[in-house]
Amino acid sequence: MSNTVALPAPIAAYFEADRQGPEAVALCFTPQAVVTDEGRQHHGRAAITAWKQAASRAFEYQVQPFSVVEEGRGEEHAWCVRSHVTGNFPGSPVDLRYHFRLDDGLVAALEITA
């Protein structure tokens, strides 16, 4: 898969930071951001850093976004990025949906679903 999907800058920054490390990922989020992954919520940058550290320790993976769609309006305005994820985790490969809500150039909320 080629990486030709045009992502909004804060979302592109998130996927780039994911290749760099947990601290870089956390800086893509607002201080009060919430990440929901595997049914668990992670509130704030410290919790988001811990979430990414745990995922990075447990598995090696690569994420390749392949589509992006704008959803909703106003407070509910969001972006859904479908991505192909491969790695050494159970069920690999898998296509996941990354639902982003942005605020002032940063990610305010992220929910990752199958």
DSSP file (Angstrom, degrees, kcal/mol; ACC not computed):
  #  RESIDUE AA STRUCTURE BP1 BP2  ACC     N-H-->O    O-->H-N    N-H-->O    O-->H-N    TCO  KAPPA ALPHA  PHI   PSI    X-CA   Y-CA   Z-CA
    1    1 A M              0   0    0      0, 0.0     2,-0.2     0, 0.0    65,-0.0   0.000 360.0 360.0 360.0 136.2    0.0    0.0    0.0
    2    2 A S        -     0   0    0     64,-0.1     2,-1.1     1,-0.1     3,-0.3  -0.599 360.0-124.4 -91.6 157.2    1.3    3.4   -0.8
    3    3 A N        +     0   0    0     -2,-0.2    63,-0.1     1,-0.2    -1,-0.1  -0.538  67.1 125.2 -97.5  66.4    1.1    6.3    1.6
    4    4 A T        +     0   0    0     -2,-1.1     2,-0.2    61,-0.2    -1,-0.2   0.421  30.3 117.2-106.5  -0.3   -0.8    8.7   -0.8
    5    5 A V        -     0   0    0     60,-0.4     2,-0.8    -3,-0.3    62,-0.1  -0.520  65.5-129.5 -71.7 132.5   -3.8    9.6    1.4
    6    6 A A        -     0   0    0     -2,-0.2    -1,-0.1    62,-0.1    -2,-0.1  -0.744  30.8-171.4 -87.3 110.0   -3.9   13.3    2.2
    7    7 A L        -     0   0    0     -2,-0.8    61,-0.0     1,-0.1    74,-0.0  -0.738  31.7 -99.5-100.3 146.7   -4.3   13.7    6.0
    8    8 A P    >>  -     0   0    0      0, 0.0     4,-2.6     0, 0.0     3,-0.9  -0.358  45.7-106.8 -56.6 146.6   -5.0   16.9    7.9
    9    9 A A  H 3> S+     0   0    0      1,-0.3     4,-2.4     2,-0.2     5,-0.2   0.846 117.1  50.6 -52.0 -45.6   -1.7   18.1    9.4
   10   10 A P  H 3> S+     0   0    0      0, 0.0     4,-1.5     0, 0.0    -1,-0.3   0.858 113.8  46.5 -64.1 -31.4   -2.4   17.2   13.0
   11   11 A I  H <> S+     0   0    0     -3,-0.9     4,-2.1     2,-0.2    -2,-0.2   0.905 111.4  49.9 -75.9 -41.9   -3.4   13.6   12.0
   12   12 A A  H  X S+     0   0    0     -4,-2.6     4,-2.1     1,-0.2     5,-0.2   0.895 109.4  53.8 -59.8 -38.9   -0.4   13.2    9.7
   13   13 A A  H  X S+     0   0    0     -4,-2.4     4,-2.8    -5,-0.3    -1,-0.2   0.886 105.9  53.3 -63.5 -38.6    1.8   14.4   12.7
   14   14 A Y  H  X S+     0   0    0     -4,-1.5     4,-2.1     2,-0.2    -2,-0.2   0.950 110.1  45.7 -60.9 -49.6    0.2   11.7   14.9
   15   15 A F  H  X S+     0   0    0     -4,-2.1     4,-0.6     1,-0.2    -1,-0.2   0.858 114.5  48.6 -65.7 -33.9    1.1    8.9   12.5
   16   16 A E  H >< S+     0   0    0     -4,-2.1     3,-1.2    -5,-0.2     4,-0.5   0.923 110.9  50.4 -68.2 -43.9    4.6   10.3   12.0
   17   17 A A  H >X S+     0   0    0     -4,-2.8     4,-2.3     1,-0.3     3,-1.4   0.837  99.0  66.5 -62.8 -32.5    5.1   10.6   15.8
   18   18 A D  H 3< S+     0   0    0     -4,-2.1    -1,-0.3     1,-0.3    -2,-0.2   0.779 100.2  50.9 -60.9 -25.7    3.9    7.0   16.2
   19   19 A R  T << S+     0   0    0     -3,-1.2    -1,-0.3    -4,-0.6    -2,-0.2   0.648 112.0  48.7 -81.8 -16.0    7.1    5.9   14.3
   20   20 A Q  T <4 S-     0   0    0     -3,-1.4    -2,-0.2    -4,-0.5    -3,-0.1   0.826 115.2 -84.0 -96.4 -37.1    9.2    8.0   16.7
   21   21 A G     X  -     0   0    0     -4,-2.3     4,-2.0     1,-0.1    -1,-0.3  -0.772  41.5 -69.7 147.1 167.5    8.0    7.1   20.2
   22   22 A P  H  > S+     0   0    0      0, 0.0     4,-2.4     0, 0.0     5,-0.2   0.843 122.7  52.3 -58.9 -39.6    5.5    7.6   23.0
   23   23 A E  H  > S+     0   0    0      1,-0.2     4,-1.4     2,-0.2    26,-0.1   0.908 109.7  49.5 -66.2 -40.2    6.6   11.0   24.0
   24   24 A A  H  4 S+     0   0    0     -7,-0.2     4,-0.4     1,-0.2    -1,-0.2   0.895 110.6  51.5 -63.8 -40.0    6.4   12.3   20.4
   25   25 A V  H >< S+     0   0    0     -4,-2.0     3,-2.0    -8,-0.4     4,-0.3   0.942 106.3  53.6 -61.1 -48.1    2.8   10.8   20.2
   26   26 A A  H >< S+     0   0    0     -4,-2.4     3,-1.6     1,-0.3    -1,-0.2   0.831 100.1  61.6 -59.1 -33.2    1.7   12.5   23.4
   27   27 A L  T 3< S+     0   0    0     -4,-1.4    -1,-0.3     1,-0.3    -2,-0.2   0.622  92.3  66.6 -70.8 -11.5    2.8   15.9   22.1
   28   28 A C  T <  S+     0   0    0     -3,-2.0    79,-3.0    -4,-0.4    -1,-0.3   0.571  95.2  75.8 -79.6 -10.0    0.3   15.6   19.2
   29   29 A F  E <  S-a  107   0A   0     -3,-1.6    79,-0.2    -4,-0.3    16,-0.1  -0.682  87.3-108.4-106.6 153.8   -2.5   15.8   21.8
   30   30 A T  E >   -     0   0A   0     77,-2.4     3,-1.7    -2,-0.3    14,-0.1  -0.380  43.0-104.8 -66.7 158.6   -4.1   18.6   23.7
   31   31 A P  E 3  S+     0   0A   0      0, 0.0    14,-0.9     0, 0.0    15,-0.2   0.815 122.0  40.3 -58.2 -30.7   -3.2   18.5   27.5
   32   32 A Q  E 3  S+     0   0A   0     12,-0.2    76,-0.1    13,-0.1    -2,-0.0   0.181  88.4 140.3-103.6  16.8   -6.7   17.2   28.3
   33   33 A A  E <   -     0   0A   0     -3,-1.7    11,-3.5    74,-0.2     2,-0.4  -0.084  40.3-144.2 -61.0 158.5   -7.1   14.8   25.3
   34   34 A V  E     -aB 109  43A   0     74,-1.5    76,-2.1     9,-0.2     2,-0.4  -0.995   9.0-165.4-127.7 130.7   -8.7   11.4   25.6
   35   35 A V  E     -aB 110  42A   0      7,-2.4     7,-2.6    -2,-0.4     2,-0.5  -0.963   3.3-164.2-112.1 132.2   -7.6    8.2   23.7
   36   36 A T  E     +aB 111  41A   0     74,-3.0    76,-2.7    -2,-0.4     2,-0.3  -0.974  21.6 157.0-116.3 119.9  -10.0    5.2   23.6
   37   37 A D  E >   -aB 112  40A   0      3,-2.5     3,-2.0    -2,-0.5    76,-0.1  -0.994  65.7  -3.5-145.5 133.5   -8.3    2.0   22.6
   38   38 A E  T 3  S-     0   0    0     74,-0.6     3,-0.1    -2,-0.3    -1,-0.1   0.854 129.5 -56.7  52.1  38.7   -9.3   -1.6   23.2
   39   39 A G  T 3  S+     0   0    0      1,-0.2     2,-0.4    -3,-0.0    -1,-0.3   0.495 115.6 109.9  77.3   3.7  -12.2   -0.4   25.4
   40   40 A R  E <   -B   37   0A   0     -3,-2.0    -3,-2.5     2,-0.0     2,-0.4  -0.903  58.1-140.6-115.9 142.8  -10.0    1.6   27.7
   41   41 A Q  E     -B   36   0A   0     -2,-0.4     2,-0.5    -5,-0.2    -5,-0.2  -0.802   8.1-163.5-102.1 142.9   -9.7    5.4   28.0
   42   42 A H  E     -B   35   0A   0     -7,-2.6    -7,-2.4    -2,-0.4     2,-0.5  -0.979  11.6-158.3-127.2 114.7   -6.5    7.2   28.6
   43   43 A H  E  >  -B   34   0A   0     -2,-0.5     4,-0.6    -9,-0.2    -9,-0.2  -0.833  50.8  -1.8-103.7 124.2   -6.9   10.9   29.8
   44   44 A G  H  > S-     0   0    0    -11,-3.5     4,-2.2    -2,-0.5   -12,-0.2   0.091  90.4 -71.0  86.8 162.7   -4.2   13.5   29.4
   45   45 A R  H  > S+     0   0    0    -14,-0.9     4,-2.6     1,-0.2     5,-0.2   0.852 126.9  54.3 -62.5 -38.5   -0.7   13.4   27.9
   46   46 A A  H  > S+     0   0    0      1,-0.2     4,-2.2     2,-0.2    -1,-0.2   0.926 112.2  44.4 -63.5 -43.3    0.9   11.4   30.7
   47   47 A A  H  X S+     0   0    0     -4,-0.6     4,-2.4     2,-0.2    -1,-0.2   0.866 112.6  52.2 -68.1 -36.1   -1.7    8.6   30.3
   48   48 A I  H  X S+     0   0    0     -4,-2.2     4,-2.3     2,-0.2    -2,-0.2   0.899 108.8  50.5 -66.9 -40.2   -1.3    8.8   26.6
   49   49 A T  H  X S+     0   0    0     -4,-2.6     4,-2.6     2,-0.2    -2,-0.2   0.937 111.5  48.1 -60.1 -46.5    2.4    8.4   26.9
   50   50 A A  H  X S+     0   0    0     -4,-2.2     4,-2.4     1,-0.2    -2,-0.2   0.890 109.8  53.0 -62.2 -40.2    2.0    5.4   29.2
   51   51 A W  H  X S+     0   0    0     -4,-2.4     4,-2.2     2,-0.2    -1,-0.2   0.934 112.4  43.8 -59.6 -48.3   -0.5    3.8   26.7
   52   52 A K  H  X S+     0   0    0     -4,-2.3     4,-2.5     2,-0.2    -2,-0.2   0.876 111.5  54.2 -68.4 -36.9    1.9    4.1   23.8
   53   53 A Q  H  X S+     0   0    0     -4,-2.6     4,-2.1     2,-0.2    -1,-0.2   0.931 110.1  47.3 -60.8 -44.7    4.8    2.9   25.9
   54   54 A A  H  X S+     0   0    0     -4,-2.4     4,-2.0     1,-0.2    -2,-0.2   0.916 113.3  47.7 -63.8 -43.7    2.8   -0.3   26.9
   55   55 A A  H  X S+     0   0    0     -4,-2.2     4,-2.2     1,-0.2    -1,-0.2   0.899 112.4  49.6 -64.5 -40.0    1.8   -0.9   23.2
   56   56 A S  H  < S+     0   0    0     -4,-2.5    -1,-0.2     1,-0.2    -2,-0.2   0.843 111.6  48.5 -69.5 -33.8    5.4   -0.4   22.0
   57   57 A R  H  < S+     0   0    0     -4,-2.1    -1,-0.2    -5,-0.2    -2,-0.2   0.876 115.4  44.6 -70.6 -37.0    6.8   -2.8   24.6
   58   58 A A  H  < S+     0   0    0     -4,-2.0     2,-0.3    -5,-0.2    -2,-0.2   0.861 122.1  12.9 -77.6 -37.0    4.2   -5.5   23.8
   59   59 A F     <  -     0   0    0     -4,-2.2     2,-0.5    -5,-0.2    -1,-0.2  -0.967  55.4-135.8-144.5 152.9    4.3   -5.4   20.0
   60   60 A E        +     0   0    0     -2,-0.3    28,-2.0    -3,-0.1     2,-0.3  -0.932  43.3 159.4-101.9 135.3    6.1   -4.2   17.0
   61   61 A Y  E     -C   87   0A   0     -2,-0.5     2,-0.4    26,-0.2    26,-0.3  -0.985  33.3-146.0-154.2 159.7    3.7   -2.8   14.4
   62   62 A Q  E     -C   86   0A   0     24,-2.8    24,-2.2    -2,-0.3     2,-0.5  -0.994  13.6-153.2-130.4 139.8    3.4   -0.6   11.3
   63   63 A V  E     -C   85   0A   0     -2,-0.4    22,-0.2    22,-0.2    -2,-0.0  -0.953   8.9-174.3-117.2 128.1    0.4    1.5   10.5
   64   64 A Q  E     -C   84   0A   0     20,-2.4    20,-2.6    -2,-0.5     2,-0.1  -0.888  16.3-146.6-123.9  99.9   -0.5    2.5    6.9
   65   65 A P  E     +C   83   0A   0      0, 0.0   -60,-0.4     0, 0.0    18,-0.3  -0.384  22.6 171.1 -62.0 139.8   -3.4    4.9    6.5
   66   66 A F  E     +     0   0A   0     16,-3.2     2,-0.3     1,-0.4    17,-0.2   0.488  58.9  20.0-130.9  -7.9   -5.4    4.3    3.3
   67   67 A S  E     -C   82   0A   0     15,-1.4    15,-1.9   -62,-0.1    -1,-0.4  -0.981  53.6-164.9-157.0 153.5   -8.5    6.4    3.5
   68   68 A V  E     -C   81   0A   0     -2,-0.3     2,-0.4    13,-0.2    13,-0.2  -0.998   8.1-178.3-140.7 136.3   -9.7    9.5    5.3
   69   69 A V  E     -C   80   0A   0     11,-2.0    11,-3.0    -2,-0.4     2,-0.3  -0.999  24.2-130.0-136.2 133.6  -13.3   10.8    5.6
   70   70 A E  E     -C   79   0A   0     -2,-0.4     2,-0.3     9,-0.2     9,-0.2  -0.639  30.8-170.6 -78.2 140.3  -14.7   13.9    7.4
   71   71 A E  E     -C   78   0A   0      7,-3.2     7,-3.2    -2,-0.3    -2,-0.0  -0.979  36.3  -9.5-133.4 145.4  -17.6   13.2    9.7
   72   72 A G        -     0   0    0     -2,-0.3     2,-0.3     5,-0.2     5,-0.2   0.113  66.1-102.9  69.4-178.5  -20.0   15.4   11.6
   73   73 A R    >   -     0   0    0      4,-0.1     3,-1.9     0, 0.0     4,-0.1  -0.936  69.2  -5.3-142.4 162.9  -20.2   19.1   12.2
   74   74 A G  G >  S-     0   0    0     -2,-0.3     3,-1.8     1,-0.3     0, 0.0  -0.235 132.3  -1.1  56.5-131.4  -19.4   21.6   15.0
   75   75 A E  G 3  S+     0   0    0      1,-0.3    -1,-0.3    26,-0.0    -3,-0.0   0.758 139.6  52.3 -61.1 -25.7  -18.5   19.9   18.3
   76   76 A E  G <  S+     0   0    0     -3,-1.9    -1,-0.3     2,-0.1    -2,-0.2   0.375  77.3 129.7 -93.7   3.4  -18.9   16.5   16.7
   77   77 A H    <   +     0   0    0     -3,-1.8    25,-0.3    -5,-0.2     2,-0.3  -0.395  33.5 152.6 -62.3 129.4  -16.7   17.3   13.7
   78   78 A A  E     -C   71   0A   0     -7,-3.2    -7,-3.2    23,-0.1     2,-0.4  -0.910  40.2-125.8-150.2 173.2  -14.2   14.5   13.3
   79   79 A W  E     -CD  70 100A   0     21,-2.6    21,-3.1    -2,-0.3     2,-0.6  -0.993  13.1-153.4-127.9 135.1  -12.1   12.6   10.8
   80   80 A C  E     -CD  69  99A   0    -11,-3.0   -11,-2.0    -2,-0.4     2,-0.6  -0.951  12.1-171.3-110.3 118.2  -12.1    8.8   10.3
   81   81 A V  E     -CD  68  98A   0     17,-2.7    17,-2.6    -2,-0.6     2,-0.4  -0.939  10.1-152.6-110.3 117.2   -8.8    7.4    9.0
   82   82 A R  E     -CD  67  97A   0    -15,-1.9   -16,-3.2    -2,-0.6   -15,-1.4  -0.757  22.0-176.9 -88.2 135.5   -8.8    3.7    8.0
   83   83 A S  E     -CD  65  96A   0     13,-2.8    13,-2.7    -2,-0.4     2,-0.6  -0.980  29.3-131.1-138.5 144.8   -5.4    2.1    8.3
   84   84 A H  E     -CD  64  95A   0    -20,-2.6   -20,-2.4    -2,-0.4     2,-0.5  -0.859  29.1-164.5 -93.4 122.4   -3.8   -1.2    7.6
   85   85 A V  E     +CD  63  94A   0      9,-3.4     9,-2.4    -2,-0.6     2,-0.3  -0.942  10.6 176.2-116.9 125.6   -1.9   -2.4   10.7
   86   86 A T  E     +C   62   0A   0    -24,-2.2   -24,-2.8    -2,-0.5     2,-0.3  -0.934  22.1 104.6-124.8 149.6    0.7   -5.2   10.5
   87   87 A G  E    S-C   61   0A   0     -2,-0.3   -26,-0.2   -26,-0.3     5,-0.1  -0.986  77.1 -58.2 171.2-163.7    2.9   -6.5   13.2
   88   88 A N  S    S+     0   0    0    -28,-2.0   -27,-0.1    -2,-0.3     3,-0.0  -0.109  89.6 111.4 -99.5  34.8    3.6   -9.3   15.7
   89   89 A F  S >  S-     0   0    0    -29,-0.2     3,-1.8     1,-0.1    -2,-0.2  -0.740  81.1 -84.1-105.3 156.4    0.3   -9.0   17.5
   90   90 A P  T 3  S+     0   0    0      0, 0.0    -1,-0.1     0, 0.0    -2,-0.0  -0.342 115.3  22.0 -59.0 133.6   -2.5  -11.6   17.5
   91   91 A G  T 3  S-     0   0    0      1,-0.3    -3,-0.1    -2,-0.0     0, 0.0   0.448  94.3-167.6  89.9   0.6   -4.8  -11.1   14.5
   92   92 A S    <   +     0   0    0     -3,-1.8    -1,-0.3    -5,-0.1    -6,-0.1  -0.434  59.0  44.9 -68.7 141.2   -2.2   -9.3   12.3
   93   93 A P  S    S+     0   0    0      0, 0.0     2,-0.3     0, 0.0    -7,-0.2   0.642  77.1 157.2 -82.5 163.5   -2.8   -7.9    9.8
   94   94 A V  E     -D   85   0A   0     -9,-2.4    -9,-3.4    -2,-0.1     2,-0.5  -0.993  38.9-129.4-147.3 148.3   -5.9   -5.9   10.6
   95   95 A D  E     -D   84   0A   0     -2,-0.3     2,-0.3   -11,-0.2   -11,-0.2  -0.904  33.8-173.9 -99.4 126.6   -7.7   -2.8    9.2
   96   96 A L  E     -D   83   0A   0    -13,-2.7   -13,-2.8    -2,-0.5     2,-0.5  -0.825  21.7-131.1-119.7 157.0   -8.5   -0.3   12.0
   97   97 A R  E     -DE  82 113A   0     16,-3.5    16,-2.6    -2,-0.3     2,-0.6  -0.935  13.6-160.9-107.5 128.9  -10.5    2.9   12.1
   98   98 A Y  E     -DE  81 112A   0    -17,-2.6   -17,-2.7    -2,-0.5     2,-0.7  -0.943   7.2-161.2-109.5 109.7   -8.8    5.9   13.9
   99   99 A H  E     -DE  80 111A   0     12,-3.2    12,-2.0    -2,-0.6     2,-0.4  -0.841  13.5-170.5 -97.2 112.4  -11.5    8.5   14.8
  100  100 A F  E     -DE  79 110A   0    -21,-3.1   -21,-2.6    -2,-0.7     2,-0.4  -0.840  17.5-169.1-107.1 137.9   -9.9   11.8   15.4
  101  101 A R  E     - E   0 109A   0      8,-2.5     7,-3.1    -2,-0.4     8,-1.8  -0.999  21.1-153.5-118.4 129.4  -11.4   15.0   16.9
  102  102 A L  E     - E   0 107A   0     -2,-0.4     2,-0.3   -25,-0.3     5,-0.2  -0.700  15.1-174.3-106.6 153.2   -9.1   18.0   16.5
  103  103 A D  E >  S- E   0 106A   0      3,-2.9     3,-1.4    -2,-0.3    -2,-0.0  -0.891  70.5 -24.7-148.5 114.8   -8.8   21.2   18.5
  104  104 A D  T 3  S-     0   0    0     -2,-0.3     3,-0.1     1,-0.3    -2,-0.0   0.875 127.0 -44.1  53.5  45.4   -6.5   24.1   17.6
  105  105 A G  T 3  S+     0   0    0      1,-0.3     2,-0.3   -75,-0.0    -1,-0.3   0.528 123.8  88.0  82.8   5.8   -4.1   22.1   15.6
  106  106 A L  E <  S- E   0 103A   0     -3,-1.4    -3,-2.9   -95,-0.0     2,-0.5  -0.853  85.6 -95.1-129.2 167.0   -3.8   19.2   18.0
  107  107 A V  E     +aE  29 102A   0    -79,-3.0   -77,-2.4    -2,-0.3    -5,-0.3  -0.732  34.0 177.8 -83.6 124.1   -5.7   15.9   18.6
  108  108 A A  E    S+     0   0A   0     -7,-3.1   -74,-1.5    -2,-0.5     2,-0.3   0.726  70.5   8.6 -95.8 -28.1   -8.4   16.4   21.3
  109  109 A A  E     -aE  34 101A   0     -8,-1.8    -8,-2.5   -76,-0.2     2,-0.4  -0.986  58.4-174.4-154.0 144.0   -9.8   12.8   21.1
  110  110 A L  E     -aE  35 100A   0    -76,-2.1   -74,-3.0    -2,-0.3     2,-0.4  -0.986   1.4-176.3-140.0 128.1   -8.8    9.6   19.4
  111  111 A E  E     -aE  36  99A   0    -12,-2.0   -12,-3.2    -2,-0.4     2,-0.5  -0.996  10.9-157.5-124.4 127.7  -10.8    6.4   19.3
  112  112 A I  E     +aE  37  98A   0    -76,-2.7   -74,-0.6    -2,-0.4     2,-0.3  -0.915  22.1 165.9-107.4 122.8   -9.4    3.3   17.7
  113  113 A T  E       E   0  97A   0    -16,-2.6   -16,-3.5    -2,-0.5    -2,-0.0  -0.892 360.0 360.0-133.7 162.4  -11.9    0.7   16.5
  114  114 A A              0   0    0     -2,-0.3   -19,-0.1   -18,-0.2   -16,-0.1   0.451 360.0 360.0 -79.2 360.0  -12.0   -2.4   14.3
